[in-house]
Amino acid sequence: MRTPSDFLRSIRGRPVSVRLSSGAEYRGVLACLDGYMNLALEQTEEYVAGQLKNKYGDAFIRGNNVTYIAATKQQ
């Protein structure tokens, strides 16, 4: 049986989609995360209402804003 921690370890270095409580979505490569679910993403794109709004090289997301994290296909 896989635990949430197993899942998070398995997606490090892979493309992810991160939904925030504000409704915004960030897509990028998960560089690292900590026990508070703070995330560092690389090659990050910001989507609002499904539309691309910005591109960032690196982004830091505070864990208390995260609604979910999903593994995605290669960008």
N, C-alpha and C positions, 0 to 999 in steps of 0.2 A: 504494500500500500504506500502510495506517495503522499507526502505531507506538503503543505504550502511552502515550507522551507526548502524541500527538495525541488519543487517547481521553480522557485526563485533562483536557486543555485544553477539550475539547468538552463535558464534563459539569459544568464549574464553573458555579455558579448554578442547577443543576438538581437534582431529587430523586435521592438515591442511597441504597443499602443498603450498609452496611459491616459485614462479619463479622469478629469478633475471634478470636484464638487461644483465648480462654476459651469460645467458643461463643456469646457474647452478640452481638446484632445491633443496630445503630443505624441508624435511618432519619431522614433529614433533607435539607436543602438544603446542598449543598457550597459553602461560602463561599470557602475557599481551601485550598491545600496547598503543601507545600514539597518540596525535593529528597529529604528523608528520609521522605516519605510521611506526615508529620504533617498531620492534617486539622482543619479548623474546620468544624463543621456548625451550621446554624441550624434552628429548629423541630424539634428532635431528639426522637425517641422511642426508648426502650430496650426491647428485646424479649429475654426469656430463655425458652428452650424454646418459642418461638412465641407467648408471652403478653406483652402490654404490661405493663411494670413501672413505668416512669417517663417523664415528659415533661420536657424541659429546653428553655429558650430557646436557649441556645448551648452547644456542647460542643466540647472539644478532645480529639482522640484521637492518642496517640503512634503513629507509623508502625510501630514494631517490634511492635505488638500486632495489626496489620491482616493478616488472611488474604486478603480480597479486597474489592474495591469494584465494585458493579454499579449501572448507571443504572436507575432505576425510573420508573414512570408518575407523573404529577402526583399529589400528595397531596390 
